[in-house]
Amino acid sequence: MKSLLHWLGTLWLFAAAVASGAPARPNILFIMTDQHFAEALSCRMGSRYVKTPALDSIAATGTFFSRAYAANPICMPSRNAIFTGRYPHETGVTANIQRKLDPKEFVNMGTFLRRAGYETSYSGKWHLCYDEKDIESHGFETVKGKGLDADTARNVVQFIRQKHERPFLAVASFLNPHNICEYARGQELNNGSVGTPPPIDQLPPAPANLLPPKNEPDTMTMMRQSYHATTTFPVGNFTPEKWRELRWAYYRMIEKVDAEIGKVLGALRERGLEENTLIIFTADHGECAGAHGFNQKTVFYEESARVPLIVSLKGTTKRATSDKFVNTGVDIIPTMLEFAGVEVPKKLPGLSLRPLALGQEPARWRNHVVVGNNMVQGGPVGLLRPATEGRMIRTDRYKYAVYLFGQHRESLVDMVSDPGETIDLARDPAYRAVLSQHRDLLRAFAAERSDRLVADLLADDIKARPFTSEGVQIPRGEKKSRKKTAKEG
């Protein structure tokens, strides 16, 4: 009976795929870079300062999602959201912490696809809250992690070239352009040198939004000072020229990882698998590279929180750009499952991008996206070591954020007239109604997804709440790893 049911299920999947014009049960290649801002591709910003032919080739056959945001713009919260399809406040991974997730409650991407009959492989950076050696916890039949980007590409190429009796899920998790963290600190780059910056007239310009936003909440002023007080973020005294050098190096690192991605795509072409392999490309978070005086990530500014996202199945998906709001932490697994013909579990809060990538209008879609953060990597400011959590909502016109601590804890930016986020409107009386609308959206999200932090954020009409000597209370299990977190950048 089980065999008959399995056969009928396979036949139904095949019929559905044929009807939609897509190949039945395509292979899935999931490519991730680390610390990659959404616009840092030559297909987006032009090729004067960066050239990304491999990634451009994926965009040429698929849909680029221009409003894709990380669930929480730092490595482990974002990655563990992506690989479980659950928000960071649900997984409890809100900072770079070491803990183990319950694989029954938080089913991993590898397990989802393995149960669906896929051969599963993972190569590259891990940073997931599962035991790499325990296949049953994460579902990846082979895991080859902790290597450099050249090793990751080599491992994925070898996997693709193997004979496969089943469709496969291959994860290629690259490190670069994360080396920009080490570059800012003057450290050795483990994925190889990028050389010496050219003369200043050949460097990319400093960001137009280099200065802090006008009227920014004191929360962010305090956190900027705190981050600059550490050796992890030693950019407080960077001149515009120094930022230009950093941005030049950042683009070189993107080109280095693009070359490795090109090797993986070449293996697909060699095997004739391009039209039977769904390619999803994204990054765990972005890189500020000087925006508002920050480097790295964690903050809600666009350069940190918005990420590249391309969904491509050559010959099936549409070459297009979509401005629909996407949360990469919850939307990627539903997309994979729907392309694979697998029912999306009701517990998963995300939406499948498949209809959008096929050029279809989805039955329903969100009109905003919610992002969380937990800024705990800073150093002392006077007698304080400040830390704070926050939530951000991006709607069609506005970006709203609220934080746990500060005299003025809210921020509001008009993203249409001010895409560089240079003027904060939260204290402008003319925007009281807009603030209220966004608070209500956040309350509704909290009620739907059991986000308990929101009630605290919005309590007492967002009255002033000074930073304390302890900062945010660190969840149990995070205290021991806080020093390590600061070092990891």
C-alpha positions in Angstrom: 0.0 0.0 0.0 2.8 2.4 0.9 4.5 1.8 -2.4 1.2 2.4 -4.3 0.7 5.7 -2.4 4.2 6.7 -3.1 3.8 6.0 -6.8 0.5 7.9 -6.9 2.1 10.8 -5.1 5.0 10.9 -7.6 2.7 10.8 -10.5 0.6 13.7 -9.1 3.8 15.7 -8.6 4.9 15.0 -12.2 1.5 16.0 -13.6 1.4 19.2 -11.6 4.9 20.1 -12.7 4.1 19.5 -16.4 0.9 21.6 -16.1 2.9 24.5 -14.7 5.7 24.2 -17.4 8.3 23.4 -14.8 10.4 20.2 -14.7 9.3 17.6 -12.3 11.2 17.7 -9.0 14.0 19.9 -10.1 17.4 19.7 -8.4 18.0 22.6 -6.0 21.3 24.5 -5.8 21.2 26.9 -2.8 24.1 29.4 -2.9 24.8 31.7 0.0 27.4 34.4 0.4 28.2 36.1 3.7 27.9 39.8 4.3 26.7 40.8 0.8 24.6 43.9 0.4 21.7 43.6 -2.0 23.0 46.1 -4.6 26.6 44.9 -4.7 26.2 43.0 -8.0 27.2 44.4 -11.4 23.7 43.5 -12.8 22.4 46.0 -10.1 25.0 48.8 -9.8 26.9 48.5 -13.1 30.4 47.2 -13.7 32.5 50.3 -13.1 33.5 49.2 -9.5 32.5 45.5 -9.3 32.1 42.7 -11.9 30.0 39.6 -11.0 29.5 37.7 -14.2 28.5 34.4 -12.5 25.8 36.0 -10.3 24.7 38.1 -13.2 24.1 35.0 -15.2 21.7 33.7 -12.5 19.8 37.0 -12.6 19.6 36.7 -16.4 17.4 33.7 -16.2 15.5 34.4 -13.0 13.8 36.9 -10.8 15.7 39.4 -8.6 13.8 40.3 -5.4 14.7 44.0 -4.7 13.0 44.1 -1.3 14.4 41.0 0.3 15.4 41.4 4.0 17.2 39.2 6.4 15.2 38.1 9.3 17.9 39.4 11.6 21.0 40.9 10.0 23.7 38.9 11.6 25.1 35.5 10.8 23.6 32.9 13.1 20.1 34.4 13.6 19.7 34.8 9.9 21.1 31.4 8.9 19.1 29.5 11.5 16.0 31.3 10.3 16.7 30.4 6.7 17.4 26.8 7.4 14.3 26.3 9.6 11.9 28.7 8.0 11.1 30.2 11.4 11.7 33.7 12.8 14.7 34.3 15.1 12.4 35.1 18.0 10.9 31.6 17.6 14.2 29.8 17.3 15.7 31.8 20.2 18.8 32.5 18.1 18.9 36.3 18.2 22.7 36.7 18.4 25.8 34.7 17.4 25.4 32.1 20.1 26.0 28.4 20.3 23.0 26.3 21.2 21.2 23.3 19.8 17.8 23.5 18.2 15.2 20.8 18.7 15.1 19.1 15.3 11.5 18.0 15.8 10.3 21.5 16.5 12.7 23.3 14.1 12.9 21.0 11.1 16.0 21.8 9.0 15.9 22.4 5.3 18.0 19.3 4.7 15.4 17.2 6.6 12.5 18.7 4.6 14.1 17.8 1.3 15.5 14.5 2.4 12.1 13.4 3.5 10.8 14.4 0.0 13.3 12.0 -1.6 16.1 14.4 -2.3 19.8 13.6 -2.0 21.1 16.3 0.3 24.6 17.9 0.6 26.0 20.8 2.4 29.4 22.5 1.8 31.0 25.5 3.4 30.3 27.7 6.4 28.0 26.1 8.9 27.0 28.3 11.8 23.8 26.3 12.2 22.5 25.2 15.6 22.7 21.5 14.8 25.4 19.0 15.3 27.2 18.7 12.0 27.8 15.0 12.7 24.2 14.1 13.4 22.5 13.6 10.0 19.2 12.9 11.6 19.1 16.3 13.2 19.7 18.4 10.1 19.0 16.0 7.2 22.2 16.6 5.1 23.7 13.3 4.1 27.1 14.8 3.5 28.5 17.9 5.3 31.8 19.4 4.3 32.2 22.5 6.3 34.7 24.9 7.7 36.7 25.1 4.4 37.7 28.2 2.4 35.7 29.3 -0.5 37.8 27.5 -3.0 37.3 24.3 -1.0 33.5 24.9 -0.9 33.4 25.3 -4.7 35.5 22.2 -5.2 33.2 20.1 -2.9 30.0 21.3 -4.6 31.5 20.7 -8.1 32.5 17.2 -7.1 29.0 16.5 -5.8 27.3 17.8 -8.9 29.5 15.7 -11.1 28.5 12.5 -9.3 25.8 10.2 -10.6 22.5 11.0 -8.9 19.6 8.5 -8.8 17.5 11.1 -7.0 17.0 14.9 -7.4 19.5 16.7 -5.2 19.7 19.7 -2.8 23.2 21.1 -2.8 24.0 23.9 -0.4 27.0 26.1 -1.3 27.7 28.3 1.7 30.5 30.7 0.9 32.4 33.0 3.3 33.3 36.0 1.3 32.8 38.9 1.2 32.9 38.5 5.0 36.7 39.0 4.9 35.9 42.7 4.9 35.6 42.4 8.7 39.3 41.3 8.9 40.3 43.9 6.3 38.9 46.7 8.5 40.9 45.3 11.4 44.1 45.0 9.4 44.1 41.2 9.8 45.1 38.4 7.4 42.4 37.5 4.9 41.9 33.7 5.0 40.4 33.6 1.5 43.4 35.4 0.0 44.7 38.9 -0.4 42.9 41.4 -2.5 46.0 43.4 -3.2 46.8 47.1 -2.6 44.2 49.8 -3.3 44.9 51.9 -6.4 45.3 55.6 -6.4 42.4 57.5 -4.8 41.0 58.7 -8.1 40.4 55.1 -9.1 38.6 54.2 -5.8 34.8 53.9 -5.6 33.2 57.0 -3.9 32.5 57.1 -0.2 28.8 56.4 0.6 26.5 59.5 0.2 25.0 58.6 3.6 28.3 58.4 5.5 27.1 60.7 8.3 24.6 59.6 11.0 21.0 60.4 10.1 19.7 63.8 11.2 17.6 63.5 14.4 18.5 59.8 14.7 17.3 58.2 18.0 19.9 58.4 20.8 19.7 54.6 20.9 21.6 54.4 17.6 24.0 57.2 18.6 24.9 55.2 21.8 25.2 51.9 19.9 27.5 53.5 17.3 29.8 54.8 20.0 29.7 51.4 21.7 30.6 49.5 18.5 33.4 51.9 17.8 34.8 51.3 21.3 35.8 47.8 20.4 38.7 46.3 18.3 36.0 44.4 16.4 34.7 47.6 14.8 37.8 49.9 14.6 36.3 52.3 12.2 35.3 55.3 14.4 38.2 57.4 13.0 37.9 56.3 9.4 38.2 59.2 6.9 36.1 59.3 3.7 39.3 58.2 1.9 39.7 55.2 4.3 36.1 54.2 3.6 36.7 54.4 -0.1 39.6 52.0 0.3 37.4 49.6 2.3 34.7 49.7 -0.3 37.3 49.0 -3.0 38.4 45.9 -1.0 34.8 44.8 -0.4 34.1 44.7 -4.2 37.3 42.7 -4.7 36.1 40.1 -2.2 32.7 39.9 -4.0 34.6 39.3 -7.3 36.6 36.5 -5.6 33.5 34.7 -4.4 31.8 35.3 -7.7 34.6 33.4 -9.4 34.1 30.4 -7.1 30.4 30.5 -7.8 31.2 30.5 -11.5 33.0 27.1 -11.0 29.8 25.6 -9.5 27.6 27.0 -12.3 30.1 25.6 -14.8 29.7 22.1 -13.4 25.9 22.4 -13.8 26.4 23.3 -17.5 28.9 20.4 -18.0 26.3 18.0 -16.7 23.5 19.5 -18.8 21.5 20.3 -15.6 20.9 24.0 -16.0 17.2 23.6 -17.1 16.5 21.1 -14.3 18.1 22.8 -11.4 16.4 25.5 -9.4 19.1 28.0 -8.2 18.4 30.2 -5.2 21.0 32.8 -4.4 21.1 35.0 -1.3 23.2 36.2 1.6 22.8 36.0 5.3 23.0 39.8 5.7 24.6 42.9 4.2 27.5 45.2 5.0 27.3 48.8 5.9 30.7 49.7 4.4 30.5 53.2 5.9 26.8 53.9 5.7 26.0 56.1 8.7 29.4 55.5 10.1 29.0 51.8 10.6 30.8 48.8 9.2 29.5 45.2 9.3 25.9 44.4 10.1 23.2 44.0 12.8 21.7 47.4 12.3 18.5 48.0 10.4 19.9 50.3 7.8 19.4 49.1 4.2 23.0 48.2 3.6 23.0 45.8 6.6 19.4 44.4 6.5 18.6 44.1 2.8 20.2 41.2 0.9 20.4 40.0 -2.7 17.9 37.3 -3.6 17.6 35.6 -7.0 15.3 32.6 -7.9 16.1 31.0 -11.2 15.1 27.9 -13.0 16.4 28.4 -16.6 13.7 28.1 -19.2 10.9 28.3 -16.5 11.3 31.4 -14.4 10.9 34.9 -15.7 13.8 37.3 -16.1 12.3 40.1 -14.0 12.7 42.2 -10.9 10.1 41.9 -8.1 9.5 44.6 -5.5 7.3 42.3 -3.3 8.5 42.2 0.3 10.5 39.1 1.1 11.8 37.8 4.4 14.6 35.4 3.5 14.5 33.8 6.9 11.0 32.4 6.4 10.3 32.4 2.6 13.1 30.3 1.2 12.1 26.9 2.5 8.4 27.3 1.3 9.8 28.3 -2.1 12.0 25.1 -2.3 9.2 22.9 -1.2 6.7 24.2 -3.7 9.1 23.8 -6.6 9.7 20.3 -5.3 6.0 19.6 -5.2 5.9 19.2 -1.4 3.1 20.6 0.7 4.4 23.5 2.9 3.7 22.7 6.6 1.2 25.0 8.2 3.6 25.8 11.0 5.9 27.6 8.7 5.0 31.3 8.5 6.7 32.1 5.2 5.4 32.4 1.6 6.6 30.6 -1.5 8.2 32.8 -4.1 7.5 30.3 -6.9 4.5 32.1 -8.4 6.4 35.4 -8.4 9.4 33.8 -10.1 7.1 32.3 -12.7 5.6 35.7 -13.5 2.3 35.0 -11.8 0.3 37.1 -9.3 0.2 35.2 -6.0 -3.1 34.6 -4.3 -2.0 36.6 -1.3 1.1 38.6 -0.3 2.3 40.7 2.6 2.4 44.5 2.4 5.3 44.8 4.9 8.2 42.8 6.3 9.3 42.6 9.9 13.0 42.3 10.9 14.6 41.8 14.4 18.0 42.6 15.8 19.9 42.2 19.1 22.9 44.5 19.3 25.2 43.0 21.9 28.7 43.3 20.3 29.7 46.7 21.5 32.2 48.0 24.1 31.9 50.4 27.0 30.6 53.9 26.7 31.5 55.6 30.0 30.3 53.4 32.8 27.9 51.5 30.5 28.2 48.6 28.1 25.1 49.3 26.2 23.1 46.6 24.3 19.6 46.6 23.0 17.1 44.6 20.9 14.7 46.1 18.4 12.2 45.4 15.7 11.9 47.0 12.3 8.9 47.2 9.9 9.4 48.1 6.2 6.2 49.2 4.4 5.9 50.5 0.9 6.9 54.0 1.8 8.3 53.9 5.3 10.8 52.1 7.5 9.9 52.1 11.2 12.1 50.8 14.1 11.7 50.7 17.8 14.3 49.7 20.4 14.3 48.7 24.1 16.5 51.4 25.4 17.0 55.1 24.8 15.4 58.5 25.5 13.9 58.5 22.0 13.5 54.8 21.0 11.7 55.1 17.7 12.9 55.8 14.2 10.9 56.6 11.0 12.3 57.2 7.5 10.5 58.0 4.3 12.1 55.5 2.0 10.6 57.1 -1.1 12.0 60.6 -0.7 15.0 59.6 1.4 16.2 56.1 0.4 19.6 56.8 2.0 17.9 57.1 5.4 19.4 60.5 6.1 16.6 62.2 8.0 14.7 60.6 10.9 11.1 61.7 11.2 10.0 59.9 14.3 9.8 63.1 16.4 8.2 65.2 13.8 4.6 65.8 14.9 3.4 65.6 11.3 4.1 61.9 11.3 2.3 60.9 14.5 -0.4 59.0 12.5 2.3 57.2 10.5 4.0 56.1 13.7 0.7 54.9 15.1 0.0 52.9 12.0 3.4 51.1 12.1 3.0 50.4 15.8 -0.3 48.7 15.1 1.3 46.6 12.3 4.0 45.5 14.7 1.4 44.6 17.4 -0.5 42.6 14.8 2.6 40.7 13.8 3.4 40.0 17.5 0.0 38.6 18.1 0.2 36.4 15.0 3.7 35.1 15.6 3.9 35.2 19.5 6.6 37.8 19.5 6.7 38.6 23.2 9.4 41.3 22.9 7.0 43.6 21.0 4.8 44.3 24.1 7.9 45.5 26.0 9.1 47.6 23.1 5.7 49.4 22.8 4.8 49.5 26.5 3.9 52.8 28.2 3.5 54.7 24.9 7.2 54.1 24.1 8.4 56.3 27.0 12.1 56.9 27.6 14.0 53.9 29.0 17.6 54.7 29.9 20.3 52.2 29.2 21.4 50.4 32.3 24.8 49.1 33.4 23.7 45.6 32.3 22.2 46.6 28.9 19.8 44.0 27.7 19.4 41.0 29.8 21.2 38.2 27.9 19.1 35.0 27.5 20.3 32.0 29.4 23.1 30.2 27.5 24.3 33.4 25.8 26.4 34.9 28.6 29.3 32.5 28.1 29.4 33.1 24.4 29.1 36.9 24.5 32.9 37.6 24.4 33.3 35.1 21.6 30.4 36.8 19.8 32.2 40.1 19.9 35.4 38.6 18.4 33.6 36.9 15.6 32.3 40.1 14.0 
